[in-house]
Amino acid sequence: MMMILIELQMELELRAHIIIHK
């Protein structure tokens, strides 16, 4: 369960960085 949460958090951070750069 924790692994899934970590993966989701990493993906959200990645998207946030992309949005900020745009």
Secondary structure, DSSP 4 states (H G I P E B T S, - for coil): -HHHHHHHHHHHHHHHHHHHH-
